[in-house]
Amino acid sequence: MDLKNLRYFVSVAQHGGFLRASRRIHVTQPALSKAVQQLEEELGTLLLVRSKPGVPSRLTPSGELVFHHAKALLERSAQMQADVSLLNSLAAGTLRLGLPPLGSTDQVAATLTEFHRRFPQVELQLLEQGGLELEEAVRKGEVELAISLRPDGADLAWHPICEEPLVVTLPPRHPLTHRHKLTLADLAEQPWVRLLGASILNRRIEQCCPGLDISRRQVAQSGNLAFCLSLVAAGAGVMVLPRLLAQHHIPPGVETVPLECGDLQWLLTVIWRKNVQLSVAAQRCLELLSETA
């Protein structure tokens, strides 16, 4: 149904005829007559009883019904356009963003702070989950953007934010602390401490060293990074982390040694669904994240 025909019909009904409506909205009488006729043909009923010149036209019972519905539709259409315009101007709206425990870096925090400064009326809703869970949240549309390690799925687009080498965190006076570098094979018989939420990193460690059964060697797992490192400091086991996070959170006595594994990288990215139109808020946030990468 053509909204223009509805608009012309409402105007004719409100002004009592084609002549007055034509003068008021500056549309020719033939154009108004054709629009009303098309609407009547589409609905299969007479809407307007035409009268002689100078005598107001009147609505039929069907016309009265259509008139009230048409006014409501036109009002909703105008409100929709106003809401979209408001959203596109970023004067309102919501941006849903996913963050992993290992992805809440200073760089991301600074970007989100700048986004809020530029667009204070846009509400940021943050979802904190592991990388694999965030990928699913993006696929399901629960969040528009997520900060995560580079995804494997071809259905997800991504843009790099930062890349960090990995290090092994070791308890004080551990026999491996004197080494200049370590491989995953060197850690095969070590007890492991793992961070809940670092699901992608944990999976890729196991993929890079199929014989390394971390689950068998795992002594503790926690969603609290500081507690995990405290366990390392107490001698419970070893832990693999991005160097930047290890430097920022490492407790006294814990040693770090670079991890050498050519196929294993910690590439932090922002991800979104391919072939899906992002909201204006998500586009602006993506631009800011790309600028600081």
C-alpha positions in Angstrom: 0.0 0.0 0.0 1.4 3.3 -1.1 1.7 5.8 1.8 1.4 8.7 -0.7 -2.0 7.5 -1.6 -3.0 7.3 2.0 -1.6 10.8 2.6 -3.6 12.2 -0.3 -6.8 10.5 0.8 -6.4 11.8 4.4 -5.9 15.3 3.1 -9.0 15.1 0.8 -11.0 13.8 3.8 -9.7 16.5 6.2 -10.4 19.4 3.8 -13.8 18.2 2.6 -12.9 17.7 -1.1 -10.3 17.6 -3.9 -10.3 21.4 -4.6 -9.5 22.5 -1.0 -7.0 19.7 -0.6 -5.3 20.6 -3.8 -4.9 24.2 -2.7 -3.7 23.3 0.7 -1.0 20.7 -0.2 -0.2 22.1 -3.7 -1.0 18.9 -5.6 -3.2 18.9 -8.7 -6.8 17.7 -8.4 -6.3 14.9 -11.0 -3.3 13.6 -9.0 -5.4 13.5 -5.8 -8.3 11.9 -7.6 -6.1 9.2 -9.1 -4.5 8.4 -5.7 -7.9 8.0 -4.0 -9.2 5.9 -6.9 -6.1 3.6 -6.7 -6.7 3.2 -3.0 -10.3 2.3 -3.5 -9.4 -0.2 -6.1 -6.8 -1.7 -3.9 -9.2 -2.0 -1.0 -12.1 -3.0 -3.2 -14.6 -0.5 -1.7 -15.8 3.1 -2.2 -14.2 5.5 0.3 -15.5 8.9 -0.7 -18.8 10.1 -2.0 -17.9 12.7 -4.6 -20.1 15.8 -4.6 -20.8 18.7 -6.9 -18.3 21.6 -7.0 -18.6 23.7 -3.8 -20.3 20.9 -1.8 -18.0 19.0 0.6 -17.3 15.4 -0.2 -18.2 12.9 2.5 -16.7 9.6 3.7 -18.5 6.3 3.3 -18.5 4.0 6.4 -15.5 2.2 4.8 -13.9 5.6 4.2 -14.3 6.5 7.9 -12.6 3.3 8.9 -9.7 3.8 6.5 -9.4 7.4 7.4 -8.7 6.6 11.1 -6.3 3.8 10.3 -4.5 5.9 7.6 -4.0 8.7 10.1 -2.5 6.3 12.6 -0.2 4.8 10.0 1.0 8.1 8.7 1.7 9.3 12.3 3.7 6.1 13.0 5.6 6.5 9.7 6.5 10.1 10.6 7.6 8.9 14.1 9.7 6.1 12.6 11.5 8.6 10.3 12.1 10.9 13.2 13.4 8.1 15.4 15.8 6.9 12.7 17.0 10.4 12.1 17.6 10.8 15.8 19.5 7.5 15.9 21.6 8.3 12.9 22.6 11.6 14.5 23.7 9.5 17.6 21.6 11.7 19.8 20.1 8.5 21.3 20.5 4.7 21.0 22.3 1.7 22.5 25.5 0.0 21.5 25.9 -3.6 22.7 29.6 -4.6 23.0 31.2 -7.8 24.1 34.4 -7.8 26.1 36.6 -10.8 27.2 38.5 -11.0 30.5 41.8 -10.7 28.6 40.5 -8.1 26.2 39.7 -5.2 28.5 43.0 -3.5 27.7 43.9 0.2 28.5 43.6 0.8 24.7 40.0 -0.5 24.5 39.1 1.4 27.7 40.5 4.6 26.3 38.5 4.1 23.0 35.2 3.5 24.8 35.8 6.6 27.0 36.4 8.7 23.9 33.2 7.2 22.3 31.2 8.2 25.3 32.7 11.7 25.2 31.7 12.2 21.6 28.3 10.5 21.8 27.1 10.9 25.5 23.5 10.0 24.6 24.4 6.5 23.4 24.2 3.9 26.1 27.0 1.4 26.2 25.9 -2.1 27.2 28.8 -4.4 27.9 28.7 -8.2 27.9 31.8 -9.9 29.5 32.3 -13.5 28.4 35.0 -15.8 27.0 36.1 -15.5 23.4 34.2 -18.5 22.1 31.0 -17.3 23.9 31.4 -13.8 22.4 31.7 -15.2 18.9 28.4 -16.9 19.4 26.9 -13.7 20.9 27.9 -11.8 17.7 26.5 -14.5 15.5 23.1 -14.4 17.3 23.0 -10.6 17.3 23.2 -10.3 21.1 26.0 -7.9 20.6 27.0 -5.9 17.5 30.7 -5.8 18.2 33.0 -7.8 20.4 36.7 -7.6 21.4 38.2 -11.0 20.9 41.1 -12.9 19.5 41.1 -13.3 15.7 38.2 -15.5 14.8 38.5 -18.7 12.7 34.9 -18.6 11.4 34.4 -17.3 7.8 31.1 -15.7 8.8 32.8 -13.1 11.1 34.7 -10.0 9.9 37.5 -8.6 12.0 39.9 -5.7 12.3 43.2 -5.9 14.3 43.5 -3.8 17.5 46.9 -5.0 18.9 49.2 -7.9 18.9 51.2 -9.1 21.9 53.8 -11.8 22.3 53.0 -14.5 24.8 55.0 -15.2 28.0 55.0 -18.0 30.5 54.5 -16.9 34.1 56.5 -19.0 36.5 56.6 -19.4 40.3 59.6 -17.9 42.2 62.8 -20.0 41.8 61.2 -22.3 39.3 63.8 -24.4 37.4 62.7 -22.9 34.0 63.2 -19.3 35.1 66.8 -19.3 33.9 65.7 -20.1 30.3 65.8 -17.3 27.7 62.7 -18.7 26.0 60.3 -21.6 26.3 58.2 -23.8 24.0 55.0 -25.5 24.8 56.8 -28.8 24.8 58.9 -27.5 27.7 55.6 -27.1 29.7 54.2 -30.5 28.9 54.9 -31.9 32.4 54.2 -28.7 34.3 51.1 -28.1 36.4 48.9 -25.4 34.8 46.8 -22.6 36.1 44.2 -21.4 33.6 41.9 -18.4 33.3 38.2 -19.0 32.8 37.1 -16.9 29.8 40.3 -17.3 27.9 38.7 -20.1 25.9 40.2 -19.2 22.5 43.7 -18.9 23.8 43.4 -22.2 25.7 42.1 -23.9 22.6 44.8 -22.6 20.4 47.5 -23.6 22.9 46.2 -27.2 22.7 46.0 -27.0 18.9 49.6 -25.9 18.6 50.8 -28.8 20.7 48.4 -31.7 20.3 50.3 -33.8 22.8 49.9 -31.2 25.5 46.9 -32.3 27.6 46.4 -29.1 29.6 43.2 -30.4 31.1 45.1 -33.4 32.6 47.8 -31.1 34.0 45.4 -28.3 35.2 45.5 -27.8 38.9 43.3 -24.7 39.1 41.0 -22.5 37.0 39.5 -19.2 37.9 37.8 -16.2 36.2 39.9 -13.8 38.4 43.2 -13.0 36.7 44.8 -11.6 39.9 43.9 -14.8 41.8 45.3 -17.0 39.0 48.6 -15.1 39.2 48.5 -15.4 43.0 48.3 -19.2 42.5 51.3 -19.0 40.2 53.2 -16.9 42.9 52.3 -19.6 45.5 53.8 -22.3 43.3 50.6 -24.0 42.2 51.6 -24.0 38.5 52.5 -22.1 35.4 50.3 -19.9 33.2 50.5 -18.4 29.7 49.5 -14.8 29.2 50.0 -11.9 26.8 53.1 -10.0 27.8 51.3 -6.7 28.4 48.8 -8.3 30.8 51.5 -10.1 32.6 53.5 -6.9 33.1 50.5 -5.0 34.4 49.2 -7.7 36.8 52.2 -9.8 37.8 52.7 -10.1 41.6 56.1 -9.9 43.3 58.3 -12.9 42.8 56.6 -14.3 39.7 59.0 -14.6 36.7 58.1 -14.4 33.0 59.9 -16.1 30.1 59.0 -15.5 26.4 57.0 -18.3 24.8 58.2 -19.3 21.4 55.5 -20.9 19.1 55.3 -19.7 15.6 51.7 -20.8 15.0 50.5 -19.3 18.3 49.7 -15.6 18.4 47.7 -13.3 20.6 46.1 -10.9 18.1 43.3 -8.9 19.7 40.6 -7.8 17.2 37.2 -6.3 17.0 34.7 -8.7 15.4 31.3 -8.4 13.8 29.0 -10.4 11.6 29.7 -10.3 7.8 27.0 -9.1 5.5 25.1 -7.4 8.3 24.5 -3.6 8.3 25.9 -2.2 11.5 24.1 0.5 13.4 25.6 4.0 13.1 26.8 3.7 16.7 28.6 0.5 16.0 30.2 2.0 12.9 31.5 5.0 14.8 32.9 2.7 17.6 34.5 0.6 14.9 36.1 3.6 13.4 37.5 4.7 16.7 38.9 1.3 17.4 40.5 1.2 14.0 42.1 4.7 14.5 43.8 3.6 17.7 45.0 0.2 16.3 
